[in-house]
């Protein structure tokens, strides 16, 4: 309830802070985006693939049951000083085992080059 009690007959308790460290990619990136694979899947679709994220180093979590990923992209015009803003394509929830890649089919970009990113 609003007094932070378990029930109406228990005394109020102090606030409890619960924090979960952000998950990390399974493999350290050798370069930005190295863990994200883009595969053409037709004239209108780009398939993004990555391996599920795992508990961060030093975390007490043994494994992650479900991870939510935010997939976004931005156009990259010829002039890198004029990069577009990030646009979220979708948010997906994954419960694959760490040995199976996660896939997401994104609309194929228009004539400009695009940068994609996945955040857990």
N, C-alpha and C positions, 0 to 999 in steps of 0.2 A: 504494500500500500504506500501512500504518499509519505508516511512517517518511517518508512524503511523497516517495517516489522514483518515477521513471518506470518503472524496472525494477529487478530485483535487483542489477544490475551498475552502476547509476548512484548518485551520491552523493545524500544527502538534500537537499531544497530547502526554502526558507522558505515560509511560508503566503502565499497570494495572495488578496487580497480583491477580489471582483467585485461591483459594485453597479449596479443598473439603476434609474434614477429612475422613480418612479410615473408612469404615463401620465396624461394630462389630457383633459378633455372638449374636443371640437373648438371649441366655441363657449363663450365666457365666459358664465357664468350671470348673468342680470340680477337674479335672485332665487333663493333656494333651491329646487331642483327644477325650474327653468325648462326644463332640457334633457330632462327625462323627461316623456313624454306618456302618459297613461292613456286607453285607448280601450275602452269596453264592447264585449265580444265575445260576449255572451250572458248568460243569467241566472246562470251559474256561473263565468264567466271574465272577468278584466280583462286586456287586452293592454297590456303596457308596451313603449314604443318609445323608443330613444335612438340617437344616432349614435355609431359606434365611437370609442373614445378614441384619442388620437394621442400621439406622444412629447412629453414635457414640454418646455417652453421651455428652450432652452439644452442640450438633450440632443444627443448625437452620433449617435443612432439616426436613420436616414433614414426608416424606416417600421416599423410593428409588424406582424408576420406573423399572430400569434394573441394574443388578449387574453382573460384569464379575468375574468369579472364575478361578483361575489357580490350576489345580489338578496335584500333583506330587507325586512321590514315590521314595523310596530307599531301597535297600536290607539291611537287618540286619543280618549279619553273627553271628555265636555263640560268637565270640570275639567282644564285643561292641566297642573296640578301633579301629576296622577296618571297621567301618560303611561305606557303599558306599555313593556316591554323589547323590544328588537329581536329578531326571529326570522328566521333565514336560511330563505328559501324554496328556493333552489337556487343552484348555481354553474354557469355556462354558459361555454363556450369559443366564441369567435367568430373567424372568419377572413374576414369580409365586407370588401370594399374600403370605404374611408372615405366613399364616396358613398351607400352603402346602409345604412339603419337596421338596428339589431339589434332583434329582437322577442322577447318572452318572455310566455307566457300563464300568468298567476297565478290561483289560485282566487279567486273573488269574495269580498270581505270580508263578514263578518256585518253585523249592524245598526249597528255602530260605524264611525265614520270611521277610515281607516287612512292612515298615511304610508308610502310606499315609498321605498327608496333603492337605488342601484346604485353599487357600488364596484369599480374595476378594480384 
